[in-house]
């Protein structure tokens, strides 16, 4: 009888051994091959009475033999191949790696490892959380479009899908406007077309020349070079209008071409990347402005920025008249064409053409581009003794420029505005990228989003639906939930770092009624303090240091980033960090002052086995 641990019940010892489990058919072939290899390699067992071979014989054994030489013949002609536990096809590996029945966990693990070896780039270990301050911030127009499309902002996955979107405010349909509103937006459309003419973005051709070009393009099979534009109708006051502040309509009509039909774009011939100011760069500007109280704090909006780019050299595109059923008309006769000379609104490369033009203007006016995000520039002047001294900083975000600096830098900034054409310029108290920025009487810089807080609307849930929190959402409810969570993300990305964990976990929940109820509760938490402000206090950058405060909670979220679920499901850890510009006292360990450069709450991609591991990974 085999030995057993003391205290083992006798019944367990005499119980018949269980019948062997059948081997799955999937493993029959690799197991048989493994047995064959094992028999070939292992050979016969040496009897105990047989002495070991002498040292010279042992050295001639294959496992001790060195590389063969010309004067020595190896004892074994060909060594056996190394043992391979699994030799399976790709389909067999996929089935085995995903199987949960009658497969040993170690076998399944090896199959998963083999899949990774065969295709190492197929798996992307992404995190999940609130906005990263190093990412280029969306402008307000881009955010409004994301909200209309019910698409969430980035949370650690692919950022480019959002950064490539050209957006608008809430769009109005031309054929649904009342006669009075049509007059307002028709007048705005006239101005929108005139902007194209004033900036020499198009050149109107004669009817005869247009007909000739159409015939040439038809013969060449390039009629796709003719684009039919339309007007995007918006109200500039949409984001500022509240129940208590009923602002009059401010019609805006922007002429946009369907850039997604551009053949060069479809064939991947266009370079479309363009820099935009990050949150980190914005906060650095606020830190410098709060310390240098004599510096100006200015916002500048370049009017029709995309039309200020350099003329095309090797691109040939044409524009025809609009469809008057769905858009206001432009002064082109039926069949008449206009040559597109610049990166007009809607073309995929228009943002880059404008960014290159802005960079050239900044360089010509003695601004130096930083490596922070490619959209931040510094202005220096030579002080007494030949030492360079920082005099200003400028952050560009598409056509919105944010500036702070002394008299010399301000003159240079205004020269750029004169060259490019500022549509508006405000100082010390203004709205920029959806948030109010103001310099208070004590010299501090304060950020707030009062109107945004008040305009958040909760999702209505019928009483009968509330009784079953696990009920799945309808398509309409799911769309409303995505829109509300997107609104939370934008608020957290801009201002409300204190609610980062709340929003991060809501993003990871399953779309059920309970998620809507918790999102409505989160909305009330946001609206408890609509006058919330982020304050930047004076901190001397010459003596300050960068301090990072990080923490993590062990095993409090699921793989998807939700904190709802069973304890056994919540094996991932949530981390948070704050990057601070701390003054000399705080850096030395005493009580001091700091400004927030960046903050983020996110799920750690790896499973942590200890609080020490989670807190270590939270600083990555």
Backbone torsions as a table, in degrees:
resi	resn	phi	psi	omega
1	UNK	NA	136.5	179.2
2	UNK	-67.7	152.7	179.8
3	UNK	-70.7	156.1	178.5
4	UNK	-144.2	162.0	-179.5
5	UNK	-66.0	146.7	178.2
6	UNK	-57.0	139.9	179.4
7	UNK	90.6	-1.4	179.6
8	UNK	-68.3	127.5	179.0
9	UNK	-57.8	141.0	-178.2
10	UNK	-61.8	-36.8	-179.7
11	UNK	-58.5	-34.9	178.9
12	UNK	-70.3	-25.5	-177.8
13	UNK	-80.5	-34.2	-175.4
14	UNK	-95.4	-4.9	-179.7
15	UNK	-65.3	136.7	-179.1
16	UNK	-60.0	146.5	178.2
17	UNK	-65.5	141.6	-179.9
18	UNK	-65.5	151.4	179.0
19	UNK	-64.5	141.1	-179.9
20	UNK	-60.9	139.4	179.9
21	UNK	-74.4	139.3	179.2
22	UNK	-65.0	141.7	179.0
23	UNK	-81.1	128.7	178.6
24	UNK	-57.2	146.2	-178.5
25	UNK	-60.1	-28.9	-178.8
26	UNK	-63.1	-28.3	-175.8
27	UNK	-97.1	-5.1	-175.0
28	UNK	-58.3	-50.2	-175.7
29	UNK	-65.4	-50.0	-179.8
30	UNK	-65.5	-32.5	179.1
31	UNK	-68.4	-40.5	178.6
32	UNK	-64.0	-39.9	178.6
33	UNK	-67.2	-36.3	178.9
34	UNK	-64.4	-40.7	178.5
35	UNK	-63.4	-40.1	179.3
36	UNK	-62.5	-46.7	178.9
37	UNK	-62.2	-38.7	-178.5
38	UNK	-65.9	-40.7	179.0
39	UNK	-63.6	-39.8	-178.0
40	UNK	-67.8	-38.1	-174.1
41	UNK	-84.2	-39.0	-172.4
42	UNK	-72.5	-42.2	-178.9
43	UNK	71.2	-156.5	-176.7
44	UNK	-93.6	148.3	178.6
45	UNK	-75.4	137.3	-179.8
46	UNK	-76.4	131.0	175.5
47	UNK	-60.9	150.6	-176.7
48	UNK	-65.3	-28.7	-177.0
49	UNK	-79.2	-13.8	-176.1
50	UNK	-79.6	127.4	-179.5
51	UNK	-73.1	157.9	177.1
52	UNK	-70.1	152.0	176.7
53	UNK	-65.3	154.5	179.9
54	UNK	-69.1	174.4	-172.6
55	UNK	-62.7	-37.3	-177.1
56	UNK	-67.5	-40.4	178.8
57	UNK	-64.7	-39.0	179.9
58	UNK	-62.5	-37.0	-179.3
59	UNK	-67.6	-25.6	180.0
60	UNK	-82.4	-7.0	176.9
61	UNK	-66.7	148.8	-174.0
62	UNK	-56.2	-36.0	-174.6
63	UNK	-75.1	-15.3	178.2
64	UNK	-106.8	-8.4	-173.5
65	UNK	-72.3	139.4	175.9
66	UNK	-86.8	-168.0	179.7
67	UNK	-65.9	139.9	-177.5
68	UNK	-66.0	146.6	177.3
69	UNK	-113.2	172.9	-177.3
70	UNK	-71.4	-24.2	-176.9
71	UNK	-98.4	-3.3	-176.6
72	UNK	-123.6	133.3	177.1
73	UNK	-98.1	123.0	-178.7
74	UNK	-62.9	148.5	-177.2
75	UNK	-69.6	-31.5	-179.5
76	UNK	-114.6	127.7	-175.7
77	UNK	-65.6	-49.9	-177.1
78	UNK	-137.5	123.3	178.2
79	UNK	-73.4	152.8	-179.5
80	UNK	-74.3	149.1	177.2
81	UNK	-65.3	152.6	178.9
82	UNK	-62.8	151.7	-177.2
83	UNK	-68.7	130.9	177.1
84	UNK	-116.4	119.3	-176.1
85	UNK	-68.7	-36.4	-177.8
86	UNK	-132.5	129.6	171.5
87	UNK	-128.7	94.4	-173.5
88	UNK	-129.6	159.9	173.6
89	UNK	-76.0	170.8	-178.9
90	UNK	-62.3	-43.1	-179.8
91	UNK	-64.9	-39.7	178.8
92	UNK	-65.0	-40.3	177.6
93	UNK	-61.5	-44.5	-179.9
94	UNK	-62.0	-43.4	179.8
95	UNK	-65.5	-42.2	-178.4
96	UNK	-69.0	-39.2	-178.9
97	UNK	-66.8	-30.7	-177.9
98	UNK	-97.1	-6.0	-177.4
99	UNK	-75.4	146.0	178.3
100	UNK	-121.6	-8.7	-176.3
101	UNK	-107.1	133.1	173.3
102	UNK	57.1	29.1	176.6
103	UNK	-128.8	125.8	-180.0
104	UNK	-64.0	140.6	-178.2
105	UNK	-56.9	-35.7	179.7
106	UNK	-69.1	-35.5	176.1
107	UNK	-65.4	-43.5	179.0
108	UNK	-64.4	-38.4	178.3
109	UNK	-63.4	-41.3	179.1
110	UNK	-66.5	-37.2	177.1
111	UNK	-63.2	-40.0	177.9
112	UNK	-65.4	-38.0	177.2
113	UNK	-64.6	-39.0	177.9
114	UNK	-63.7	-38.0	177.0
115	UNK	-62.1	-42.4	178.9
116	UNK	-63.9	-37.8	179.9
117	UNK	-66.9	-38.1	-177.8
118	UNK	-74.9	-30.0	-178.1
119	UNK	-139.4	73.7	-171.5
120	UNK	-69.2	-20.1	-176.4
121	UNK	-93.5	4.0	-174.8
122	UNK	-81.1	-13.6	-175.1
123	UNK	-115.3	127.0	178.1
124	UNK	-115.7	117.2	-178.7
125	UNK	-88.5	91.9	-176.4
126	UNK	-98.9	155.6	178.0
127	UNK	-97.4	-170.7	-176.9
128	UNK	-150.2	123.1	-179.7
129	UNK	175.8	-161.4	-178.1
130	UNK	-81.7	179.0	-172.6
131	UNK	-62.6	138.9	174.9
132	UNK	-90.7	128.9	-174.8
133	UNK	-66.1	-14.1	179.4
134	UNK	-83.7	-15.3	178.2
135	UNK	-72.6	148.6	175.8
136	UNK	-65.4	127.7	-178.4
137	UNK	-73.1	144.8	172.9
138	UNK	-71.9	150.4	169.7
139	UNK	-84.4	169.3	-175.0
140	UNK	-62.1	-36.3	-179.7
141	UNK	-64.8	-41.8	178.6
142	UNK	-63.4	-41.4	-179.9
143	UNK	-63.5	-42.0	-178.8
144	UNK	-60.8	-38.2	178.7
145	UNK	-68.0	-41.8	176.8
146	UNK	-57.1	-40.6	-179.5
147	UNK	-67.4	-41.4	179.2
148	UNK	-63.6	-37.2	-179.2
149	UNK	-84.6	-2.1	-178.9
150	UNK	58.3	42.3	177.2
151	UNK	-107.8	137.7	-177.4
152	UNK	-81.4	157.0	176.0
153	UNK	-75.1	166.2	-179.9
154	UNK	-60.9	146.4	177.6
155	UNK	-138.2	35.2	178.6
156	UNK	112.9	-6.1	-178.7
157	UNK	-98.6	-129.0	-176.4
158	UNK	-83.4	116.3	-177.9
159	UNK	-85.9	-30.6	-172.4
160	UNK	-62.4	-27.8	-178.0
161	UNK	-62.6	-24.5	178.4
162	UNK	-93.5	-38.5	-175.0
163	UNK	-68.7	-22.4	-179.9
164	UNK	-84.1	-4.4	-176.1
165	UNK	-80.6	130.5	170.4
166	UNK	-100.9	127.2	-164.3
167	UNK	-126.0	177.6	177.9
168	UNK	-147.5	175.8	172.0
169	UNK	-76.3	-169.0	177.3
170	UNK	-57.5	124.8	-175.2
171	UNK	-92.3	139.8	178.9
172	UNK	-103.6	143.2	179.3
173	UNK	-88.2	129.3	-177.6
174	UNK	-61.1	-41.4	-175.8
175	UNK	-79.1	-1.9	177.2
176	UNK	-109.6	1.1	-179.9
177	UNK	-78.3	149.5	174.9
178	UNK	-73.0	162.0	178.9
179	UNK	-55.8	-37.3	179.6
180	UNK	-67.1	-43.9	179.1
181	UNK	-67.8	-33.5	178.4
182	UNK	-60.1	-38.5	178.6
183	UNK	-64.1	-40.2	-179.7
184	UNK	-64.4	-47.3	-176.9
185	UNK	-78.2	-23.4	174.0
186	UNK	-66.1	-39.3	177.2
187	UNK	-66.1	-37.4	177.1
188	UNK	-67.4	-33.4	178.9
189	UNK	-66.9	-36.0	176.3
190	UNK	-60.7	-42.6	178.0
191	UNK	-66.4	-38.0	179.9
192	UNK	-62.4	-39.4	176.4
193	UNK	-69.7	-38.2	-178.6
194	UNK	-64.0	-31.6	177.2
195	UNK	-61.3	-39.4	176.7
196	UNK	-61.3	-43.6	-178.5
197	UNK	-67.9	-44.8	-177.2
198	UNK	-62.7	-33.9	-178.3
199	UNK	-93.8	8.7	178.6
200	UNK	53.0	39.7	179.2
201	UNK	-81.9	-21.9	178.6
202	UNK	-135.2	156.9	175.0
203	UNK	-129.1	114.0	-176.8
204	UNK	-74.6	130.6	179.2
205	UNK	-99.0	160.0	175.9
206	UNK	-71.1	163.0	-179.5
207	UNK	-63.1	-41.2	-179.4
208	UNK	-64.0	-45.0	179.7
209	UNK	-65.1	-36.6	178.4
210	UNK	-62.7	-41.0	179.4
211	UNK	-65.6	-40.6	177.9
212	UNK	-61.5	-42.4	-178.8
213	UNK	-66.5	-39.0	178.4
214	UNK	-60.6	-41.5	179.0
215	UNK	-64.9	-41.9	179.6
216	UNK	-63.4	-43.9	-179.8
217	UNK	-66.4	-35.3	178.5
218	UNK	-65.2	-40.3	178.9
219	UNK	-65.7	-34.5	-178.7
220	UNK	-86.7	-6.7	-177.4
221	UNK	70.7	33.8	-175.8
222	UNK	-123.0	35.3	178.1
223	UNK	-66.5	-14.7	175.7
224	UNK	-66.7	-11.1	176.9
225	UNK	-75.3	-9.1	177.3
226	UNK	-97.6	119.2	-176.1
227	UNK	-111.0	135.7	176.9
228	UNK	-96.8	115.1	-176.7
229	UNK	-83.5	173.8	172.2
230	UNK	-150.4	162.1	177.6
231	UNK	-94.0	132.7	171.5
232	UNK	-93.1	114.1	-173.8
233	UNK	-98.7	121.4	-179.8
234	UNK	-136.3	169.6	176.6
235	UNK	-119.1	115.6	-176.0
236	UNK	-63.1	-20.8	-176.8
237	UNK	-90.8	2.4	-176.4
238	UNK	-57.7	-46.3	-175.3
239	UNK	-73.8	-16.8	-177.5
240	UNK	-103.1	-12.5	-176.3
241	UNK	-80.2	129.2	176.4
242	UNK	-130.8	178.9	178.1
243	UNK	-63.7	-37.4	-179.0
244	UNK	-85.9	-12.5	-176.5
245	UNK	-134.0	80.1	-175.5
246	UNK	-85.0	87.0	-177.6
247	UNK	-77.4	144.1	178.2
248	UNK	-66.0	157.9	-179.4
249	UNK	-65.1	140.7	176.8
250	UNK	-125.6	82.6	-174.2
251	UNK	-61.3	140.2	175.6
252	UNK	-136.1	133.8	179.0
253	UNK	-129.5	114.7	-179.3
254	UNK	-112.5	127.3	179.4
255	UNK	-80.9	122.5	-174.1
256	UNK	-128.5	136.6	176.0
257	UNK	-98.1	152.5	178.9
258	UNK	-77.3	84.0	-177.4
259	UNK	-62.9	-21.2	179.5
260	UNK	-69.5	-12.7	175.9
261	UNK	-94.3	-3.5	-179.1
262	UNK	-67.2	123.7	-175.9
263	UNK	-61.7	-39.1	-179.7
264	UNK	-62.9	-34.8	177.8
265	UNK	-71.6	-42.7	-179.5
266	UNK	-64.7	-31.3	-179.4
267	UNK	-87.8	1.7	177.3
268	UNK	72.0	28.2	-177.7
269	UNK	-92.1	-7.2	-174.5
270	UNK	-101.4	139.7	170.6
271	UNK	-92.6	122.1	-169.7
272	UNK	-114.0	-4.4	-175.8
273	UNK	-71.2	139.6	177.7
274	UNK	-146.9	140.1	-176.3
275	UNK	-79.6	149.8	174.6
276	UNK	-141.4	145.3	-175.7
277	UNK	-60.2	134.6	179.1
278	UNK	-89.9	167.0	176.8
279	UNK	-65.2	-35.6	178.4
280	UNK	-60.0	-42.7	179.3
281	UNK	-66.9	-40.2	178.5
282	UNK	-60.7	-46.4	-178.1
283	UNK	-67.1	-32.8	174.8
284	UNK	-63.3	-41.2	177.3
285	UNK	-61.2	-43.1	-179.8
286	UNK	-65.6	-35.5	177.3
287	UNK	-63.6	-44.4	179.8
288	UNK	-67.5	-39.3	-179.1
289	UNK	-68.4	-35.2	-179.8
290	UNK	-70.6	-30.7	178.0
291	UNK	-79.1	-43.2	179.7
292	UNK	-91.0	81.9	-174.6
293	UNK	-66.3	-18.2	178.3
294	UNK	-83.8	-7.4	178.2
295	UNK	-74.6	150.0	174.0
296	UNK	-81.4	149.0	174.5
297	UNK	-121.0	110.3	-167.7
298	UNK	-131.4	143.9	172.0
299	UNK	-116.6	131.1	178.8
300	UNK	-127.1	133.9	179.7
301	UNK	-114.6	115.8	179.3
302	UNK	-78.8	121.3	-177.1
303	UNK	-73.5	128.7	178.6
304	UNK	50.7	54.1	-171.4
305	UNK	-59.3	-42.3	-175.9
306	UNK	-62.2	-24.7	179.9
307	UNK	-82.9	-0.8	-179.7
308	UNK	-95.1	3.5	179.7
309	UNK	-70.0	172.2	178.9
310	UNK	-73.5	148.4	179.5
311	UNK	-62.1	149.1	176.7
312	UNK	-66.9	144.7	178.2
313	UNK	-105.8	-42.6	-173.4
314	UNK	-123.8	14.6	177.4
315	UNK	-112.0	137.2	179.6
316	UNK	-125.4	110.9	178.5
317	UNK	-132.5	154.9	180.0
318	UNK	-131.4	155.4	179.1
319	UNK	-124.5	137.4	176.9
320	UNK	-111.9	-172.2	-176.5
321	UNK	-75.5	162.5	179.9
322	UNK	-80.4	166.5	172.5
323	UNK	-88.4	107.2	-172.2
324	UNK	-68.9	-7.7	175.9
325	UNK	-75.1	-29.5	-175.8
326	UNK	-121.8	2.6	-175.8
327	UNK	-155.1	148.8	173.7
328	UNK	-59.1	153.2	-177.2
329	UNK	-79.8	163.1	169.5
330	UNK	-122.3	156.2	-174.5
331	UNK	-74.6	60.9	173.2
332	UNK	-125.2	133.6	178.5
333	UNK	-73.1	157.6	177.1
334	UNK	-54.7	127.2	-179.2
335	UNK	88.0	-12.9	-179.1
336	UNK	-77.6	144.9	-177.2
337	UNK	-118.2	159.1	171.5
338	UNK	-132.0	135.6	179.3
339	UNK	-77.8	129.9	176.2
340	UNK	-85.1	115.0	-173.2
341	UNK	-99.7	-17.4	-177.3
342	UNK	-137.1	178.0	177.9
343	UNK	-76.3	82.8	-175.9
344	UNK	-75.8	170.0	-178.3
345	UNK	-58.6	131.6	178.1
346	UNK	106.2	-25.9	178.6
347	UNK	-73.6	143.1	-173.7
348	UNK	-65.5	-30.2	-178.2
349	UNK	-95.1	4.0	-178.6
350	UNK	-62.6	-44.1	178.3
351	UNK	-59.3	-39.8	-179.5
352	UNK	-69.0	-39.9	178.8
353	UNK	-60.4	-39.3	178.4
354	UNK	-69.6	-42.4	-179.5
355	UNK	-62.3	-40.6	177.3
356	UNK	-63.4	-37.9	178.4
357	UNK	-66.3	-41.0	179.2
358	UNK	-65.4	-41.8	178.9
359	UNK	-61.6	-40.2	179.7
360	UNK	-65.3	-41.6	179.2
361	UNK	-65.1	-41.5	-179.8
362	UNK	-64.0	-40.9	-179.9
363	UNK	-66.1	-39.1	179.5
364	UNK	-66.0	-23.2	178.9
365	UNK	-103.6	26.6	170.1
366	UNK	70.0	28.8	173.1
367	UNK	-96.3	143.9	-178.6
368	UNK	-112.3	129.4	-179.4
369	UNK	-76.3	137.4	178.6
370	UNK	-93.8	173.1	178.6
371	UNK	-97.2	7.8	-178.5
372	UNK	-62.6	-55.0	-179.3
373	UNK	-150.2	5.2	179.6
374	UNK	78.9	-2.8	179.3
375	UNK	-120.9	12.1	-179.6
376	UNK	-118.4	129.6	-177.9
377	UNK	-125.3	149.6	178.7
378	UNK	-118.7	145.6	177.2
379	UNK	-115.6	127.1	-178.4
380	UNK	-117.4	153.2	169.0
381	UNK	-136.9	153.0	-175.2
382	UNK	-84.9	118.9	179.1
383	UNK	-85.4	-179.5	177.7
384	UNK	-61.3	135.2	-178.0
385	UNK	92.8	1.3	177.2
386	UNK	82.4	6.7	-179.2
387	UNK	-86.0	133.2	178.4
388	UNK	-75.0	140.0	-179.1
389	UNK	-132.2	135.1	-179.6
390	UNK	-67.6	130.0	-178.2
391	UNK	-120.8	-10.6	179.9
392	UNK	-175.5	160.2	178.4
393	UNK	-138.9	141.4	-178.5
394	UNK	-134.7	130.7	176.7
395	UNK	-117.3	124.8	179.5
396	UNK	-103.1	139.4	176.6
397	UNK	-135.9	90.4	-172.0
398	UNK	58.8	-110.8	-178.1
399	UNK	-100.8	6.0	178.7
400	UNK	-103.6	125.5	-179.9
401	UNK	-112.7	134.0	177.1
402	UNK	-115.9	128.7	-171.6
403	UNK	-134.9	145.9	167.9
404	UNK	-148.6	133.0	-178.0
405	UNK	177.4	176.4	179.7
406	UNK	-83.0	-172.7	-175.4
407	UNK	-59.3	-42.2	-178.3
408	UNK	-64.7	-46.2	180.0
409	UNK	-67.8	-35.1	179.2
410	UNK	-64.4	-41.1	177.8
411	UNK	-62.0	-39.6	179.0
412	UNK	-67.5	-40.1	179.0
413	UNK	-63.2	-42.7	178.8
414	UNK	-67.3	-30.6	176.5
415	UNK	-67.1	-39.0	175.6
416	UNK	-62.5	-43.0	178.8
417	UNK	-63.3	-35.4	178.3
418	UNK	-68.8	-36.1	-180.0
419	UNK	-72.5	-43.0	-175.8
420	UNK	-90.7	-24.4	177.3
421	UNK	93.5	87.6	175.7
422	UNK	-72.2	128.8	173.3
423	UNK	-78.7	-32.6	177.7
424	UNK	-153.5	156.0	177.7
425	UNK	-147.9	125.8	-178.3
426	UNK	-128.4	156.4	-174.1
427	UNK	-135.6	135.5	171.5
428	UNK	69.3	-18.4	177.5
429	UNK	-156.0	106.2	-174.5
430	UNK	-159.9	169.5	175.5
431	UNK	-105.9	126.1	-177.4
432	UNK	-137.1	123.2	-178.7
433	UNK	53.8	40.0	173.0
434	UNK	87.2	-5.8	179.5
435	UNK	-123.7	147.1	179.2
436	UNK	-82.8	130.0	179.2
437	UNK	-120.3	125.1	-178.9
438	UNK	-143.7	149.8	172.6
439	UNK	-97.1	117.5	-178.5
440	UNK	-76.0	171.7	-178.3
441	UNK	-64.3	-28.3	179.2
442	UNK	-83.1	4.8	177.7
443	UNK	90.2	-8.9	178.9
444	UNK	-72.8	155.3	176.0
445	UNK	-102.1	129.0	-174.1
446	UNK	-125.8	134.3	179.0
447	UNK	-113.4	139.2	178.3
448	UNK	-152.7	162.5	178.9
449	UNK	-144.1	63.9	-174.5
450	UNK	-64.0	-51.5	-177.7
451	UNK	-61.2	-37.5	-179.3
452	UNK	-63.9	-43.2	177.8
453	UNK	-58.7	-46.4	-175.3
454	UNK	-69.3	-26.6	-177.1
455	UNK	-85.3	-3.1	176.1
456	UNK	-67.5	133.5	-177.6
457	UNK	-121.8	130.9	178.9
458	UNK	-76.3	161.5	-178.3
459	UNK	-89.5	128.0	179.7
460	UNK	-76.4	129.2	177.6
461	UNK	-124.1	120.6	178.3
462	UNK	-58.4	152.5	-177.3
463	UNK	-59.1	-38.8	-180.0
464	UNK	-64.5	-31.7	-179.7
465	UNK	-75.4	-28.1	-177.9
466	UNK	-67.2	-21.5	-176.1
467	UNK	-70.5	-16.4	-179.3
468	UNK	-126.8	86.5	-177.0
469	UNK	-62.8	-20.2	-177.7
470	UNK	-91.0	0.9	-178.7
471	UNK	-66.2	135.9	178.7
472	UNK	-67.6	157.2	-177.3
473	UNK	-86.0	150.9	169.8
474	UNK	-75.7	170.0	-179.8
475	UNK	-61.2	-40.0	-179.8
476	UNK	-67.3	-40.6	179.7
477	UNK	-67.5	-39.9	178.8
478	UNK	-63.1	-38.5	178.1
479	UNK	-65.1	-41.8	177.9
480	UNK	-64.5	-39.4	179.6
481	UNK	-64.6	-44.0	178.8
482	UNK	-61.7	-39.6	179.7
483	UNK	-64.7	-42.2	-178.9
484	UNK	-68.5	-42.1	177.8
485	UNK	-65.0	-34.9	175.4
486	UNK	-64.2	-37.5	176.7
487	UNK	-63.5	-40.6	177.4
488	UNK	-63.3	-43.2	-178.5
489	UNK	-59.5	-43.5	-178.8
490	UNK	-63.1	-40.2	-179.4
491	UNK	-66.9	-42.0	178.0
492	UNK	-67.7	-38.6	-179.8
493	UNK	-64.9	-33.6	-176.2
494	UNK	-89.7	-36.3	-164.8
495	UNK	-147.1	-53.0	-165.0
496	UNK	-86.7	71.8	177.8
497	UNK	-63.4	-25.0	-176.7
498	UNK	-66.9	-17.3	-179.3
499	UNK	-108.6	18.6	-175.4
500	UNK	-63.1	-45.3	-178.1
501	UNK	-64.8	-40.7	179.8
502	UNK	-58.1	-47.1	-178.1
503	UNK	-72.2	-38.8	-179.7
504	UNK	-59.9	-43.1	-178.5
505	UNK	-73.7	-33.5	176.9
506	UNK	-63.6	-35.5	178.7
507	UNK	-62.7	-28.7	-175.6
508	UNK	-91.9	-1.4	-177.5
509	UNK	-79.7	156.2	173.3
510	UNK	-68.7	144.6	-179.4
511	UNK	-75.8	86.2	178.0
512	UNK	-127.5	174.9	-178.6
513	UNK	-60.1	-37.9	178.7
514	UNK	-59.9	-34.2	177.8
515	UNK	-65.2	-41.2	177.3
516	UNK	-62.5	-42.9	-179.8
517	UNK	-62.6	-40.5	178.1
518	UNK	-71.4	-32.5	176.1
519	UNK	-67.1	-39.2	176.5
520	UNK	-64.1	-37.7	177.0
521	UNK	-66.2	-37.9	177.2
522	UNK	-64.7	-37.5	178.1
523	UNK	-59.0	-43.1	178.8
524	UNK	-63.8	-34.8	177.7
525	UNK	-66.3	-40.0	176.2
526	UNK	-62.1	-43.9	-173.2
527	UNK	-80.5	-2.9	175.0
528	UNK	-65.1	-27.3	-179.9
529	UNK	-137.6	73.9	-179.2
530	UNK	-68.6	-16.9	-179.0
531	UNK	-94.4	17.8	178.2
532	UNK	-54.3	135.9	179.4
533	UNK	-129.0	141.8	168.0
534	UNK	-99.3	126.3	-171.2
535	UNK	-112.9	133.2	174.3
536	UNK	-109.3	114.3	-176.1
537	UNK	-99.5	160.5	-178.8
538	UNK	-63.6	120.6	175.2
539	UNK	-134.2	123.0	-176.9
540	UNK	-68.1	112.7	-178.9
541	UNK	-67.7	-19.5	-178.6
542	UNK	-72.5	-29.2	-178.8
543	UNK	-113.7	-4.7	-177.1
544	UNK	-79.3	169.5	176.6
545	UNK	-138.1	168.0	178.4
546	UNK	-95.9	124.0	-179.4
547	UNK	-120.2	135.2	178.5
548	UNK	-115.7	126.1	176.1
549	UNK	-112.7	121.3	-176.7
550	UNK	-131.9	152.5	177.7
551	UNK	-155.5	165.8	-179.9
552	UNK	-152.2	151.6	174.3
553	UNK	-111.3	126.6	-174.9
554	UNK	-80.3	126.0	172.0
555	UNK	58.3	51.7	-179.2
556	UNK	-118.7	0.7	178.9
557	UNK	-137.5	162.4	179.1
558	UNK	-88.1	-179.9	177.3
559	UNK	-57.9	-36.7	-179.4
560	UNK	-80.2	-6.5	178.7
561	UNK	96.8	7.1	-179.5
562	UNK	-89.6	148.0	173.8
563	UNK	-100.0	13.3	174.7
564	UNK	-100.5	135.3	178.7
565	UNK	140.9	178.6	179.5
566	UNK	-71.6	158.5	179.8
567	UNK	-60.7	-36.7	-179.2
568	UNK	-69.1	-18.2	178.8
569	UNK	-87.3	-25.7	-175.9
570	UNK	-91.1	77.6	-179.3
571	UNK	-106.9	-3.9	177.3
572	UNK	-96.9	159.3	-173.8
573	UNK	-116.8	142.6	177.6
574	UNK	-96.9	132.5	-179.3
575	UNK	-119.5	158.6	178.3
576	UNK	-147.9	145.2	174.7
577	UNK	-141.4	152.4	172.0
578	UNK	-126.1	128.7	174.5
579	UNK	-102.2	120.8	-171.6
580	UNK	-119.1	146.4	166.0
581	UNK	-97.1	103.5	-171.6
582	UNK	-104.3	143.4	180.0
583	UNK	-76.5	178.3	-173.3
584	UNK	-61.9	-39.3	-178.2
585	UNK	-64.9	-45.4	-179.0
586	UNK	-66.3	-36.7	179.0
587	UNK	-66.8	-26.1	179.9
588	UNK	-87.9	-1.9	177.7
589	UNK	102.8	-2.8	179.4
590	UNK	-93.2	176.9	175.9
591	UNK	-70.6	130.7	-177.3
592	UNK	-150.6	-163.8	-176.6
593	UNK	-117.8	147.6	178.3
594	UNK	-145.8	161.2	170.9
595	UNK	-124.9	145.7	-178.0
596	UNK	-84.2	119.5	173.2
597	UNK	-86.7	-38.9	-179.9
598	UNK	-162.5	159.3	177.5
599	UNK	-156.1	150.8	178.2
600	UNK	-159.5	141.8	170.9
601	UNK	-116.6	128.5	-174.3
602	UNK	-154.8	157.5	175.3
603	UNK	-81.5	132.5	176.4
604	UNK	-72.0	127.8	-175.1
605	UNK	-62.2	-27.6	-176.3
606	UNK	-99.5	153.2	175.0
607	UNK	-78.5	124.7	-178.6
608	UNK	-99.8	138.7	-178.0
609	UNK	-97.4	-7.1	-179.6
610	UNK	-150.3	159.9	177.0
611	UNK	-64.2	-33.6	178.5
612	UNK	-62.3	-43.2	179.4
613	UNK	-64.9	-43.0	-179.4
614	UNK	-63.7	-43.9	-178.7
615	UNK	-69.9	-30.1	176.5
616	UNK	-68.7	-46.0	-179.5
617	UNK	-69.7	-21.1	179.1
618	UNK	-68.1	-17.1	-179.7
619	UNK	-91.9	-0.3	-179.1
620	UNK	-64.2	NA	NA
